[in-house]
Amino acid sequence: MILRRSLLLATGPAALLGLAACGPSAADKAANGKPTINFSILSAENQQSMEPLWQPLLDDMEKQTGVHPKAYFASNYTSLITAMKFNQTQVGWFSALPALEAVDRANAEVLGRVIDAGGEGVYTSVLIVKKGSGIKLADVLKCDKRLSMGMGDPQSTSGTLAPMYYLFSPHGIDPSSCFKNVKSASHQANLGSVANGIQDVASNNSVGLVFAGRETPEMRNKIEVIWESPPLPESCIVARKDLDPAIKDKLRSFFLTYGTQAGPEGDRQRQVLKGLAYGGFRPADDSYLDPIRLMKANGELVEAKKSGDAGKIAEAQKAFDAISAKATSVGASTPATVTKP
């Protein structure tokens, strides 16, 4: 969820080489006498506003665990998944879909999940329009190429995956053929585009709107929500499986106890969490991401059906059915209009 905050990081080989050059080294360890990890913060707002909110938590992490975390903020999901795959980052905060990609492709595992300030472990995807525009959900679903559409990063749970799974696919809508134009951008950029009348409709999420209301209330007041998804799994903390088990245990303990103690220190930690719109962290493992697997399998089945290849369709259907059975057993939501694409 969504805290979508970030540094606009250059992508491609050059960016990854730069990140690799900054990775933990023997020199880092010798300089401060502590093991060092690179900690990814994968988001879609700007680093200038988010770094002051994250740094107190990272400072507390170092104080309590004896591990020195080096923060990396980025808006590009794919680059930091790749960085974790090649051990250029070892631990990170990931929203649900990138976390699944890290588990599947980057030798990662889930250490714990986020809960929000109200104690909930979920958030929602939303579609927004400019207040007073008169655009309703029915207009979006007409598929008449009259409206422009802003989607999130292709790897964004709330910006792309959820609206496709819960809204567009059940209604047989392919955004590329139904809207005047479709552009992918961060939640922050999409909100600004809609508020300023550049885009007619855009995806966002409930947490992003909370941050907008706090940081740019004039922008937040210019938009309204016309659709909201069922609850989505909140973001989580992931770590490489081959990270030193002792370090991993210290980090897990840190997150799961942070902000839980009584007294002034607990109050201070809860204020740190409040700045991030968090209520704390709870235990979780890779099965926490099963609802996201279901959404991803749905997308793959939709694409297989588009291809018309009977073999691909049968294979994708089999995978979807297997994941659907498992996800349903843990309470994953399915689209209201259809249960299968």
C-alpha positions in Angstrom: 0.0 0.0 0.0 0.9 1.9 -0.2 2.9 4.4 0.7 3.9 5.5 -2.7 6.9 7.6 -2.2 10.2 7.8 -4.0 13.3 9.2 -5.6 13.0 9.2 -9.4 15.8 6.7 -10.0 17.4 6.2 -13.4 16.7 2.8 -14.8 18.7 0.4 -16.9 22.2 -1.1 -16.5 23.8 2.2 -15.6 21.5 2.6 -12.6 22.1 -0.9 -11.4 25.8 -0.5 -11.7 25.6 2.6 -9.6 23.6 0.8 -7.0 26.0 -2.1 -7.0 28.9 0.3 -6.5 27.2 1.6 -3.4 26.5 -1.9 -1.9 27.8 -3.2 1.4 31.5 -3.9 1.5 34.3 -4.8 3.8 35.2 -1.2 4.0 31.7 -0.3 5.2 31.9 -2.9 7.9 35.4 -1.8 9.0 34.4 1.8 9.1 31.6 1.5 11.6 32.2 -2.0 13.1 28.7 -3.1 12.1 27.3 -5.3 9.3 25.7 -3.2 6.6 22.6 -3.9 4.5 21.1 -2.0 1.6 17.4 -1.3 2.4 15.1 -0.7 -0.5 12.1 1.7 -0.2 10.0 1.1 -3.2 7.4 3.8 -3.6 5.9 6.5 -5.8 6.2 9.8 -4.1 9.4 11.8 -3.8 12.5 11.2 -1.7 12.6 14.7 -0.4 9.3 14.3 1.4 9.7 10.6 2.4 13.3 10.4 3.5 12.7 12.4 6.7 9.9 10.0 7.6 11.8 6.8 7.0 15.2 7.9 8.5 14.1 7.8 12.2 12.9 4.2 11.7 16.2 3.2 10.0 18.1 4.9 12.8 16.2 2.9 15.4 16.8 -0.2 13.4 20.6 0.4 13.6 20.4 1.2 17.4 18.3 -1.9 18.2 19.9 -4.5 15.9 23.5 -3.4 15.5 23.0 -3.5 11.7 23.7 -0.4 9.6 20.9 0.1 7.0 21.7 2.1 3.9 18.4 3.5 2.4 17.6 3.4 -1.3 14.5 5.2 -2.5 13.2 4.5 -6.0 10.0 4.8 -8.0 10.9 2.1 -10.5 9.8 -1.3 -9.2 11.7 -3.4 -11.7 15.1 -1.9 -11.1 15.1 -2.7 -7.4 13.7 -6.2 -7.8 16.7 -6.8 -10.1 19.0 -5.2 -7.5 17.7 -7.6 -4.9 18.1 -10.5 -7.3 21.8 -9.7 -7.7 22.3 -9.1 -3.9 22.8 -5.4 -4.4 20.0 -4.8 -1.9 19.3 -7.3 0.9 16.1 -6.1 2.7 13.3 -3.7 1.7 9.8 -2.4 2.0 7.8 -3.6 -1.0 4.2 -3.2 -1.9 2.5 -6.5 -2.5 3.1 -7.2 -6.3 6.7 -6.2 -6.2 7.1 -8.3 -3.1 5.7 -11.3 -5.0 8.1 -10.6 -7.8 11.0 -10.4 -5.4 9.9 -13.8 -3.8 9.6 -15.4 -7.2 12.6 -13.9 -9.0 15.0 -12.4 -6.4 15.5 -15.2 -3.8 13.5 -13.2 -1.3 11.1 -14.1 1.5 8.5 -12.1 3.6 9.6 -11.1 7.1 6.5 -9.3 8.2 3.5 -7.2 6.9 2.4 -3.7 7.5 -0.8 -2.6 9.3 -2.1 0.9 9.0 -2.7 3.4 11.8 -6.1 2.0 12.4 -4.8 -1.6 12.8 -5.9 -2.8 9.4 -3.6 -4.8 7.2 -5.2 -3.8 3.9 -5.8 -0.8 1.7 -7.7 -0.2 -1.6 -7.1 0.8 -5.2 -9.2 3.7 -6.4 -10.1 5.5 -9.6 -10.1 9.3 -9.4 -11.5 12.1 -11.5 -11.5 15.9 -11.2 -14.2 17.1 -8.8 -17.0 18.6 -10.8 -16.0 16.9 -14.0 -19.2 14.9 -14.1 -17.4 11.8 -15.0 -18.9 8.7 -13.4 -17.9 5.0 -13.4 -20.4 4.3 -16.1 -18.6 6.7 -18.4 -15.3 4.9 -17.7 -16.9 1.5 -18.6 -18.4 2.8 -21.9 -15.1 2.0 -23.7 -15.8 4.7 -26.3 -12.3 6.2 -26.4 -13.6 9.5 -25.1 -11.6 9.6 -21.9 -7.9 9.6 -21.2 -6.6 7.1 -18.5 -3.7 7.2 -16.1 -2.5 3.9 -14.9 0.2 3.1 -12.3 3.6 1.4 -12.8 3.0 -2.0 -14.5 4.3 -3.6 -11.3 2.0 -1.6 -9.1 -0.6 -3.5 -7.1 -3.1 -0.7 -6.7 -2.1 1.3 -9.8 -2.5 -1.5 -12.4 -3.0 -5.0 -11.1 -6.1 -4.4 -8.9 -8.1 -2.2 -11.4 -7.4 -4.7 -14.1 -8.5 -7.7 -12.0 -11.4 -6.2 -10.2 -12.8 -3.8 -12.7 -11.5 -3.8 -16.3 -11.1 -7.6 -16.9 -14.6 -8.5 -15.5 -16.1 -5.9 -17.9 -14.0 -7.1 -20.9 -12.1 -3.8 -21.0 -8.7 -3.5 -22.5 -7.6 0.0 -21.5 -5.3 0.4 -24.6 -8.3 0.0 -26.9 -11.0 1.6 -24.7 -9.5 5.0 -23.8 -8.3 7.9 -25.9 -4.9 7.4 -24.4 -3.3 5.5 -21.5 -0.2 6.7 -19.7 1.6 5.0 -16.8 2.9 7.2 -14.0 3.3 7.3 -10.2 0.3 7.8 -8.0 1.5 11.3 -7.2 1.9 12.2 -10.8 -1.5 10.7 -11.7 -3.2 12.7 -8.9 -1.7 15.9 -10.2 -2.7 15.2 -13.8 -6.3 14.6 -12.8 -6.4 17.6 -10.5 -5.1 19.8 -13.2 -7.3 18.4 -15.9 -4.6 16.8 -17.9 -6.0 13.2 -17.5 -9.7 12.5 -17.2 -9.3 9.4 -15.0 -6.5 7.8 -13.1 -5.8 5.0 -10.7 -4.5 5.7 -7.2 -4.9 4.1 -3.7 -6.4 4.9 -0.4 -3.0 5.6 1.3 -1.8 7.8 -1.5 -4.9 9.9 -1.0 -4.2 10.2 2.8 -0.7 11.4 2.0 -2.0 13.9 -0.6 -4.5 15.2 1.9 -1.6 15.8 4.3 1.1 17.1 1.9 -0.9 18.8 -0.9 -4.4 19.3 0.4 -5.2 21.8 -2.4 -4.6 19.0 -5.0 -6.5 16.4 -2.9 -9.5 18.7 -2.7 -9.6 18.9 -6.5 -10.3 15.2 -7.0 -12.9 12.6 -6.1 -13.1 8.9 -6.0 -15.5 7.1 -8.4 -14.5 3.5 -7.8 -12.8 1.6 -4.9 -11.5 -2.0 -5.0 -12.0 -4.7 -2.4 -9.3 -4.7 0.3 -5.7 -5.4 -0.9 -2.9 -6.9 1.1 -0.8 -4.1 2.6 2.9 -3.8 1.9 5.5 -6.0 3.6 9.1 -6.3 4.5 11.1 -8.7 2.5 14.7 -10.0 2.8 17.0 -12.2 0.7 16.8 -15.8 1.8 20.5 -16.1 2.0 20.9 -13.1 4.4 22.8 -14.1 7.5 20.1 -15.8 9.7 21.2 -14.0 12.8 20.8 -10.6 11.0 17.4 -11.7 9.6 16.2 -12.7 13.1 17.2 -9.4 14.5 15.5 -7.5 11.8 12.3 -9.6 12.1 12.3 -9.0 15.9 12.8 -5.3 15.4 9.9 -4.8 13.0 7.5 -7.0 14.9 8.1 -5.2 18.2 8.5 -1.7 16.9 6.0 0.7 18.5 4.5 -1.9 20.8 6.1 -1.0 24.1 4.6 1.2 26.8 6.1 4.5 28.0 7.8 7.5 26.3 10.0 5.4 24.0 7.0 3.4 22.7 5.2 6.7 22.2 8.1 8.1 20.2 8.2 5.0 18.0 4.5 5.2 17.4 5.0 8.8 16.3 7.6 7.6 13.8 5.0 5.1 12.5 2.3 7.7 12.3 4.5 9.7 10.0 4.5 6.8 7.6 0.7 6.2 8.1 1.6 2.9 9.7 0.3 1.3 12.9 3.1 -1.2 13.0 4.1 -4.7 11.7 2.7 -8.2 12.1 4.1 -11.7 11.4 3.7 -12.9 7.8 5.2 -15.4 5.4 5.1 -15.8 1.6 1.5 -17.1 1.7 0.5 -13.6 2.6 0.9 -12.8 -1.1 -1.4 -15.5 -2.4 -4.2 -13.0 -3.2 -1.7 -11.2 -5.4 -0.8 -14.5 -7.1 -4.4 -14.9 -8.0 -4.6 -11.4 -9.6 -1.4 -12.1 -11.5 -2.7 -15.5 -12.7 -5.9 -13.8 -13.9 -3.9 -11.3 -16.0 -1.9 -14.2 -17.5 -5.1 -16.0 -18.4 -6.6 -12.9 -20.0 -3.5 -12.5 -22.1 -3.6 -16.2 -23.0 -7.2 -15.9 -24.2 -6.2 -12.9 -26.3 -3.6 -15.0 -28.1 -6.2 -17.6 -29.1 -3.6 -20.4 -28.5 -5.5 -23.3 -27.0 -2.4 -24.7 -25.3 -1.6 -21.5 -23.6 -5.2 -21.0 -22.6 -5.4 -24.5 -21.0 -2.1 -24.0 -19.2 -3.1 -20.5 -17.9 -6.5 -21.8 -16.9 -5.0 -24.7 -14.9 -2.6 -22.3 -13.1 -5.4 -19.9 -12.4 -7.7 -22.6 -11.0 -4.9 -24.0 -8.7 -4.0 -20.5 -7.3 -7.7 -19.6 -7.0 -8.4 -22.6 -4.9 -5.5 -21.8 -2.6 -6.3 -18.1 -2.4 -9.9 -18.6 -1.7 -9.0 -20.8 1.3 -7.2 -17.7 2.8 -10.0 -15.3 2.0 -8.8 -13.6 -1.2 -11.4 -11.4 -2.8 -12.6 -12.2 -6.3 -14.3 -9.8 -8.8 -17.9 -9.0 -8.0 -19.2 -9.6 -11.6 -17.3 -12.8 -12.4 -15.3 -15.5 -10.6 -13.2 -16.3 -13.6 -11.9 -14.2 -16.5 
